């Protein structure tokens, strides 16, 4: 299933595999996907899945909502630390968040876990390359 939502005024396509759709249908409660673009000693991307609602979450289906968060991990500078429970804080953006919102969020369900990733199209890069300096 594919659906398009708006995050910070930008259209984002959310792609769910058939396995993810089946797993969502079996849930009693909604699932919330936090799409994080991580800034710090590295730039990384993660999609975290939570049972707790977030006021910025946008519904994709009755059982799935998604939100975008630029984040930083002050006390973590490795993927192991980030992936094993380090606590994030909001990254202060000096520019509009819309420019950092991904184009596509992919969600799958394998081995009893939701798995997510997100991508950016090359259209933004191409348009920036054509702009006069």
C-alpha positions in Angstrom: 0.0 0.0 0.0 1.2 3.5 -0.8 -0.2 6.7 0.7 0.8 10.3 0.5 0.8 12.6 3.6 2.1 16.1 4.2 4.9 16.7 6.7 5.8 20.3 7.3 4.1 21.2 4.0 6.0 18.6 1.9 4.3 15.6 0.3 5.8 12.3 1.6 4.9 8.9 0.1 4.6 6.2 2.7 5.1 2.7 1.3 3.9 -0.3 3.4 4.8 -3.8 2.5 2.0 -6.4 2.5 3.7 -7.9 5.7 3.5 -4.5 7.4 -0.1 -4.0 6.4 -1.0 -7.5 7.9 0.8 -6.8 11.1 -0.9 -3.4 11.5 -4.3 -5.0 10.9 -3.6 -7.3 13.9 -2.8 -4.5 16.3 -5.3 -3.4 18.8 -3.7 0.1 19.1 -2.2 2.5 16.7 1.5 2.5 15.8 3.6 5.7 15.5 6.7 5.9 13.3 9.2 8.6 14.2 11.4 9.5 11.2 14.6 10.9 12.6 17.3 12.7 10.6 20.2 12.6 13.1 22.8 15.4 13.2 25.9 15.3 15.4 29.3 13.7 15.0 27.7 12.0 12.0 24.6 12.4 9.9 22.3 9.3 10.1 18.7 8.3 9.5 16.5 6.1 11.6 12.8 5.2 11.8 11.7 4.3 15.3 8.3 2.7 16.1 6.4 3.6 19.2 3.0 2.9 20.8 2.8 6.4 22.3 1.1 9.1 20.3 2.9 12.3 19.2 1.2 15.6 18.7 3.1 16.1 15.4 2.1 12.7 14.0 0.1 12.6 10.7 -2.2 9.6 10.1 -1.4 7.4 7.2 -4.0 4.7 8.0 -6.3 4.3 11.0 -3.5 2.2 12.7 -0.4 4.1 11.6 0.8 7.7 12.0 4.2 9.2 11.0 6.1 12.3 12.1 9.5 13.8 11.2 12.1 14.9 13.7 15.6 16.3 13.2 17.4 15.1 16.2 20.8 14.9 18.0 22.3 12.6 20.5 24.4 14.6 22.9 25.9 11.7 24.8 26.1 9.2 21.9 28.4 9.2 18.9 28.1 5.7 17.6 25.4 3.7 15.9 25.5 1.1 18.7 24.7 3.7 21.3 22.0 5.3 19.2 20.4 1.9 18.3 20.5 0.7 21.9 18.5 3.3 23.7 20.4 6.6 23.7 18.0 9.5 24.3 17.6 12.1 21.5 16.8 15.8 21.7 15.5 18.1 19.0 18.1 19.5 16.7 17.6 23.3 16.5 17.0 24.1 12.8 18.2 27.4 11.5 16.2 26.8 8.3 12.8 25.4 7.5 12.4 21.7 8.3 10.6 21.2 5.1 14.0 21.0 3.2 15.0 18.0 5.3 11.8 16.0 5.2 12.2 12.8 3.2 10.4 12.1 0.0 9.6 8.4 0.7 9.2 6.4 4.0 9.4 2.6 3.6 7.9 0.4 6.3 8.2 -3.4 6.4 7.5 -6.1 9.1 10.1 -8.9 9.4 10.9 -11.4 12.2 8.3 -9.9 14.5 9.6 -6.3 14.1 8.6 -3.2 12.1 11.5 -1.9 10.0 11.7 1.5 8.4 13.9 3.5 6.2 13.5 6.7 4.2 14.9 8.2 1.1 15.3 11.5 -0.7 14.8 12.0 -4.5 17.5 13.5 -6.6 15.1 16.3 -7.8 16.2 18.6 -5.0 19.9 18.1 -5.8 19.3 18.6 -9.5 17.3 21.8 -9.0 20.1 23.2 -6.7 22.7 22.4 -9.3 20.8 24.4 -11.9 20.5 27.5 -9.8 22.9 30.4 -10.7 25.5 31.2 -8.1 
